């Protein structure tokens, strides 16, 4: 399978490694890293194109180099635990010699953290450029299912999500939250808003400076902002409740299976429950503000039809009883 990085020289452009290191030792981890962290985010079409040749467009080339940097660092993150050992028919042994000794576990941990941070930073920067570039340069990616799914949501950009809850402007975290955003959209918003109103709001743009506050376009924009805030807070509540994300004092992070405790000091159980409750309350308050604005301004929302939303009850699971 062709990969973006296909030689040890390309790894050495981004990671300081021993000059005698053989490509065959690293190649399996490059394949794993690109398949797990890169291909799933940029889509098969774009990945296959970049694996065959460097792009000529200068912006696309910048993204290509960032993806190469991400691949090298994330491959090294996956490779490090194996770099310290030798596997043979005789079993597994730690590599040591008269002149060197094996790295301590904490040294390997710290190195892995630096590599995964560097890899994700490069990947986020690449996604940021792709997200903000207009035209045909990344048309294949923007036409992929992984990207177009955001078009039906009120929150379709990383910076919009980050405005209402900190995800450190991480495009990777934003994309990982996609299933919860979609679930929230259909559970709460399509249950109360008709399609015409949702389409109106999704096509709403920021009004020109000086627009009167009672102008329809200004009111529509205000309603959209409240709905975006509601969608973000509902999503955080859902994501944290699922257990696949870590909530810390600095924001929300996707859990990394290969690196438990990647983002240190997650919130304790009592703090976690408090934050979840706060996000749910905030989401409901923002949603009520948006609905009140729409009901009070029929001229701005001509297709809005008042209707009762379905009632959803979140089960409470204890050690012996599931309550509704």
ABEGO torsion letter per residue (X at the ends): XBBABABAAAAAAABBBBAABBAAAAAAAAAAAAAAAAAAAAEAAAAAAAAABBBABAAAAAAAAAAAAAAAAAAAAAAAAAAABBBBAAEBBBBBBAABBBBBAAAAAAAAAAAAAAAAAAAAAAAAAAAABBEAAAAAAAABAAAAAAAABABABAAAAAAABBAGGBAAAAAAAAAAAAAAAAAAAAAABBAAAAAAAAABBBBBBGBBAABAAAAAAAAAAAAAAAAAAAAAAAAAAAGABBBBAAEBBBBBAABBGABBGBBBAAAAAAAAAAAAAAAAAAAAAAAAAAAABAAABAABBBBBBBBBBBBBBBAABBBX
